[in-house]
């Protein structure tokens, strides 16, 4: 594996871990203020996940956007 790809994978993993820790801290802090507020960050995350799934699904279905599929490497 080339060094630049290894650094990119490590950067993505560390960033994902940081976002996860931040999100859990946000949920726990809102739950400590009022238990019903714990659902607010979860609803935002659910909406973001829904949008991400829809965008990826539309991207996979659309054959016109596969510009690089026919290229010789």
Backbone as ProteinMPNN parsed JSONL, in Angstrom:
{"seq_chain_A": "XXXXXXXXXXXXXXXXXXXXXXXXXXXXXXXXXXXXXXXXXXXXXXXXXXXXXXXXXXXXXXXXXXXXXXXXX", "coords_chain_A": {"N_chain_A": [[0.848, -1.171, 0.0], [0.629, 2.154, -0.916], [2.241, 4.993, 0.614], [0.816, 7.417, 0.709], [-1.835, 6.592, 0.463], [-2.118, 5.062, 2.776], [-1.84, 7.057, 4.715], [-4.109, 8.565, 4.121], [-6.159, 6.727, 4.745], [-5.68, 6.387, 7.5], [-6.134, 9.037, 8.358], [-8.876, 9.317, 7.723], [-9.975, 7.35, 9.422], [-9.259, 8.31, 11.977], [-10.567, 10.776, 11.948], [-13.245, 9.922, 11.734], [-13.5, 8.582, 14.177], [-13.171, 10.724, 15.943], [-15.409, 12.327, 15.29], [-17.425, 10.571, 16.055], [-16.981, 10.373, 18.838], [-17.428, 13.066, 19.532], [-20.147, 13.292, 18.825], [-21.407, 11.438, 20.546], [-20.766, 12.612, 22.996], [-22.234, 14.981, 22.713], [-24.855, 13.963, 22.725], [-24.957, 12.811, 25.307], [-24.551, 15.098, 26.875], [-26.823, 16.633, 26.26], [-28.763, 14.917, 27.214], [-28.263, 15.013, 29.907], [-29.13, 17.529, 30.596], [-31.89, 17.574, 29.992], [-33.868, 14.724, 29.736], [-35.522, 14.324, 27.467], [-34.35, 15.842, 25.507], [-32.329, 14.346, 24.439], [-33.093, 13.11, 22.16], [-33.024, 14.963, 20.138], [-30.366, 15.397, 18.882], [-30.193, 12.824, 17.831], [-32.298, 12.722, 16.003], [-31.433, 14.571, 14.119], [-29.138, 13.261, 13.212], [-30.323, 10.972, 12.142], [-31.784, 12.112, 10.032], [-29.649, 13.102, 8.479], [-28.383, 10.666, 7.825], [-30.394, 9.482, 6.321], [-30.528, 11.232, 4.105], [-27.944, 10.842, 3.084], [-28.07, 8.112, 2.358], [-30.042, 8.228, 0.38], [-28.759, 9.875, -1.556], [-26.492, 8.352, -2.243], [-27.774, 6.059, -3.174], [-29.161, 7.091, -5.431], [-26.969, 7.82, -6.945], [-25.772, 5.364, -7.561], [-27.743, 4.23, -9.14], [-27.857, 5.817, -11.424], [-26.692, 5.649, -14.566], [-25.498, 7.455, -16.258], [-23.688, 8.983, -14.887], [-21.383, 7.573, -14.638], [-18.65, 8.237, -15.545], [-16.014, 7.355, -15.6], [-15.977, 4.63, -15.861], [-15.598, 3.32, -18.313], [-12.969, 3.735, -18.963], [-9.585, 3.005, -19.928], [-7.056, 1.756, -17.935]], "CA_chain_A": [[0.0, 0.0, 0.0], [1.431, 3.375, -0.955], [2.228, 5.783, 1.842], [-0.245, 8.418, 0.68], [-3.109, 5.917, 0.721], [-2.115, 4.704, 4.192], [-2.099, 8.282, 5.476], [-5.501, 8.911, 3.901], [-6.978, 5.798, 5.525], [-5.521, 6.748, 8.913], [-6.814, 10.311, 8.566], [-10.323, 9.066, 7.724], [-10.327, 6.602, 10.625], [-9.142, 9.197, 13.139], [-11.642, 11.75, 11.839], [-14.5, 9.243, 12.063], [-13.512, 8.351, 15.622], [-13.389, 12.017, 16.591], [-16.81, 12.717, 15.094], [-18.232, 9.688, 16.885], [-16.827, 10.799, 20.231], [-18.109, 14.347, 19.669], [-21.584, 13.072, 18.763], [-21.834, 10.784, 21.792], [-20.684, 13.632, 24.034], [-23.371, 15.858, 22.495], [-26.061, 13.27, 23.183], [-24.917, 12.689, 26.765], [-24.722, 16.417, 27.476], [-28.217, 17.035, 26.135], [-29.56, 14.052, 28.086], [-28.085, 15.422, 31.295], [-29.952, 18.728, 30.796], [-33.268, 17.087, 30.023], [-33.838, 13.445, 29.004], [-36.199, 14.379, 26.17], [-33.472, 16.501, 24.539], [-31.391, 13.384, 23.872], [-33.575, 12.694, 20.844], [-32.773, 16.003, 19.139], [-29.215, 15.039, 18.023], [-30.463, 11.574, 17.127], [-33.152, 13.001, 14.856], [-30.58, 15.217, 13.114], [-28.291, 12.209, 12.643], [-31.173, 10.123, 11.306], [-32.056, 12.854, 8.808], [-28.418, 13.091, 7.688], [-28.189, 9.312, 7.298], [-31.403, 9.284, 5.275], [-30.097, 11.979, 2.927], [-26.77, 10.159, 2.548], [-28.517, 6.874, 1.706], [-30.73, 8.606, -0.856], [-27.792, 10.374, -2.534], [-25.688, 7.22, -2.714], [-28.665, 5.208, -3.971], [-29.371, 7.729, -6.731], [-25.697, 7.785, -7.678], [-25.564, 4.011, -8.078], [-28.753, 3.926, -10.163], [-27.682, 6.654, -12.604], [-25.571, 5.166, -15.392], [-24.874, 8.575, -16.963], [-22.637, 9.573, -14.065], [-20.231, 6.673, -14.587], [-17.744, 8.755, -16.561], [-14.714, 6.698, -15.581], [-16.118, 3.177, -15.944], [-15.119, 2.803, -19.595], [-11.577, 4.158, -19.221], [-8.499, 2.027, -19.819], [-6.082, 2.22, -16.928]], "C_chain_A": [[0.892, 1.232, 0.0], [1.243, 4.214, 0.314], [1.099, 6.807, 1.847], [-1.616, 7.8, 0.941], [-3.221, 5.509, 2.191], [-2.428, 5.925, 5.051], [-3.554, 8.708, 5.312], [-6.433, 8.011, 4.712], [-6.886, 6.12, 7.008], [-6.233, 8.056, 9.236], [-8.327, 10.114, 8.63], [-10.759, 8.321, 8.981], [-10.28, 7.484, 11.868], [-10.242, 10.25, 13.121], [-12.987, 11.126, 12.2], [-14.602, 8.97, 13.56], [-13.767, 9.646, 16.379], [-14.826, 12.489, 16.468], [-17.726, 11.854, 15.946], [-18.164, 10.093, 18.35], [-17.547, 12.116, 20.468], [-19.62, 14.157, 19.699], [-22.111, 12.418, 20.036], [-21.786, 11.774, 22.948], [-21.853, 14.604, 23.927], [-24.662, 15.224, 23.001], [-26.08, 13.172, 24.704], [-25.103, 14.036, 27.451], [-26.175, 16.871, 27.381], [-29.116, 16.173, 27.01], [-29.408, 14.445, 29.548], [-28.882, 16.689, 31.602], [-31.417, 18.328, 30.938], [-33.308, 15.812, 29.191], [-34.508, 13.489, 27.632], [-35.321, 15.027, 25.102], [-32.467, 15.547, 23.906], [-31.814, 12.953, 22.473], [-33.322, 13.736, 19.763], [-31.539, 15.697, 18.285], [-29.441, 13.75, 17.246], [-31.343, 11.802, 15.897], [-32.355, 13.69, 13.742], [-29.681, 14.181, 12.437], [-29.104, 11.282, 11.746], [-31.506, 10.811, 9.988], [-30.829, 12.889, 7.899], [-28.15, 11.735, 7.066], [-29.172, 9.025, 6.168], [-30.988, 9.989, 3.982], [-28.897, 11.305, 2.269], [-27.157, 8.882, 1.798], [-29.215, 7.187, 0.391], [-29.755, 9.066, -1.938], [-26.96, 9.229, -3.103], [-26.535, 6.29, -3.581], [-28.924, 5.789, -5.354], [-28.107, 7.694, -7.579], [-25.459, 6.41, -8.29], [-26.546, 3.671, -9.19], [-28.503, 4.66, -11.475], [-26.451, 6.217, -13.393], [-24.856, 6.302, -16.11], [-23.718, 9.18, -16.179], [-21.398, 8.687, -13.942], [-19.233, 7.059, -15.672], [-16.475, 7.913, -16.692], [-14.805, 5.176, -15.713], [-15.522, 2.607, -17.221], [-13.667, 3.141, -19.899], [-10.616, 2.984, -19.102], [-7.462, 2.579, -18.85], [-4.705, 1.718, -17.266]], "O_chain_A": [[1.804, 1.343, 0.819], [0.213, 4.139, 0.983], [0.487, 7.041, 2.889], [-2.466, 8.426, 1.574], [-4.297, 5.599, 2.781], [-3.197, 5.832, 6.007], [-4.17, 9.168, 6.273], [-7.397, 8.497, 5.304], [-7.902, 6.127, 7.704], [-6.87, 8.169, 10.283], [-8.988, 10.683, 9.499], [-11.808, 8.63, 9.547], [-11.168, 7.409, 12.717], [-10.793, 10.584, 14.17], [-13.784, 11.746, 12.904], [-15.676, 9.111, 14.145], [-14.508, 9.651, 17.362], [-15.401, 12.995, 17.432], [-18.703, 12.353, 16.503], [-19.191, 10.148, 19.026], [-18.211, 12.279, 21.492], [-20.307, 14.785, 20.505], [-23.159, 12.814, 20.546], [-22.679, 11.774, 23.796], [-22.409, 15.011, 24.947], [-25.472, 15.895, 23.64], [-27.112, 13.424, 25.325], [-25.745, 14.111, 28.499], [-26.703, 17.441, 28.336], [-30.137, 16.655, 27.5], [-30.323, 14.235, 30.344], [-29.272, 16.904, 32.75], [-32.088, 18.71, 31.897], [-32.833, 15.806, 28.055], [-34.099, 12.763, 26.726], [-35.525, 14.788, 23.912], [-31.814, 15.909, 22.927], [-30.989, 12.484, 21.689], [-33.4, 13.415, 18.577], [-31.642, 15.732, 17.059], [-28.942, 13.597, 16.131], [-31.155, 11.153, 14.868], [-32.577, 13.424, 12.561], [-29.488, 14.225, 11.223], [-28.619, 10.853, 10.698], [-31.512, 10.167, 8.938], [-30.953, 12.726, 6.685], [-27.736, 11.652, 5.91], [-28.814, 8.395, 5.173], [-31.085, 9.415, 2.897], [-28.833, 11.205, 1.044], [-26.626, 8.608, 0.721], [-29.007, 6.492, -0.604], [-29.9, 8.696, -3.103], [-26.751, 9.152, -4.314], [-26.066, 5.793, -4.605], [-28.909, 5.059, -6.345], [-28.178, 7.552, -8.8], [-24.992, 6.31, -9.424], [-26.213, 2.901, -10.091], [-28.898, 4.174, -12.534], [-25.317, 6.392, -12.947], [-23.713, 6.131, -16.533], [-22.853, 9.831, -16.765], [-20.466, 9.025, -13.213], [-18.999, 6.294, -16.608], [-15.929, 7.78, -17.787], [-13.775, 4.503, -15.676], [-14.986, 1.499, -17.2], [-13.187, 2.855, -20.996], [-10.807, 2.087, -18.282], [-7.052, 3.736, -18.949], [-3.75, 2.0, -16.542]]}, "name": "protein", "num_of_chains": 1, "seq": "XXXXXXXXXXXXXXXXXXXXXXXXXXXXXXXXXXXXXXXXXXXXXXXXXXXXXXXXXXXXXXXXXXXXXXXXX"}
